[in-house]
């Protein structure tokens, strides 16, 4: 004769409540993650010699700066000159003469020139109308 195993109704109720709590917590965490990243998405653009360089940020100003960073690395003649000088310097040679996009992470002065000097000049030129660019948020 086989004995059937009886379950305690209280343990089923406790297990069910635990599962409900877990589902509610996961759902809440998912909502929290979605709401924290749902802030404004802004895009900044710089157009130079027919090419558009873009950047994204939480504000229009930030997005424009990031667009300018991309313009500076890829197309700005002054940044190109700074990079060329750095490349031939002992620091550049010691770093293995990396491409521009790697070099900015190997030399703080080069990165500072990019983000503080070149990008800020770019933003100022856009505001003055001497360089084409815009920023918009969704």
N, C-alpha and C positions, 0 to 999 in steps of 0.2 A: 504494500500500500504506500502510495506516495503522499507525502505531506505537502500541502501548499504553504508557501511562505506568506505570511500576512504582513502588510506594511502598516506602519503607524500613521494614521491620518494627520497627526501633528507634524511628523517629519516631512510628509508630502507638502503640507502647507508652508513649512519653513523653506523647503527647497524652491517652491514656486515663488515665494516672496523674494528669495535671494536672486532668482533669475530675473524677476521683474526689476529689481533694483539695479542689477548689472546692465540691463537693456536701457534703462532710463539714464544711467551714468554715461554709457557709450553715446547715446543720442545727444545728451547735453554737451559732451566733449566735442562731438562733431559740429554742433551748432556754434560752439565757442570758436572753434578753429575757422569756420566759414566766416563768421562775423568779424574776426580780427583782420582778415585779409580782404574784406570787402570795401576797404576805404577807397578813395579816389585813385584811379590809375591815370597818370598823366604821361603824355608823350611829348618830348621835345625834339625838334628837327632843326638841322642846319643844312642848307643847300649851298654847295660850293662847286663851281665848274660842272654843273649838271648832275652831281651826285648828292644824294641826301643821306645825312648821318643822323641816326636817331638815338634817343635815350629814354628810359622810363624812370619815373619816380613817384613819390606820394604827393608832391606838389608840382605846380607848373615850373617854379624856379629850379627845383631839384632836377626835374626831367630835362629842362633846357641845359643845365650844367652838364648832365650826363651825355646829352647829345653833343655838346661842345667838346667834352673829353674825347668822344669817338672821332669827331672832326679833327681835333688836334693831333691825335695819334696817326690818323690815316692821311691827312691832307694839308695840315698847316705848315707853311714853309719855315716859320721861325722854330717850331718844335722840331722839324726835320733837321735844321741846322744844329740845334742843341744836342739832338741825338747823335748826329754825325761827329760832333766834337767829343762827346762822351765816349762814343764807340772807339775813337782813336786814343783816348786817354788811358793811363795805366789802370784806372778802375774798369773801363770797358773791356780792355784786353784781359784783365784778371777774371772778369765775369764770363769770358769766352765769346765775346762779341755777339750777344744774343740779338734776335730781332726786336723791334721797338716794343711790341706788346709784352715781351718778357723782360726787357730792359727796365721798364718802369717799376717792376717789382724787385729788381736787383739793386736799384740806386735811389735812395730817398730824395736826393736833390733833383733827379730827373722826374720823379713822380710829383714832387712839389711844384716843379716848373709846369708840368702838365696841368695839374688840378688847380693850382693857385694863380699862376700867371696866364698861361695860354687859355684855359677855359674861361677865366674871368674877362680877359680881353675879348674873347669870342662873344660872351653874353653882352658885353658893353657895345660891341659892334652891331649886334642884332638890335639892341635897343636904339642905337643911333641910326639904324637903317643902312649901314654900309656893308652888312653881311645879311643874307637872307635866312630867316629862321622864324620858328614859331613854337609855341607850347600850348597844349590844350589838355583838359581833364575830362574824364567821362564819369 
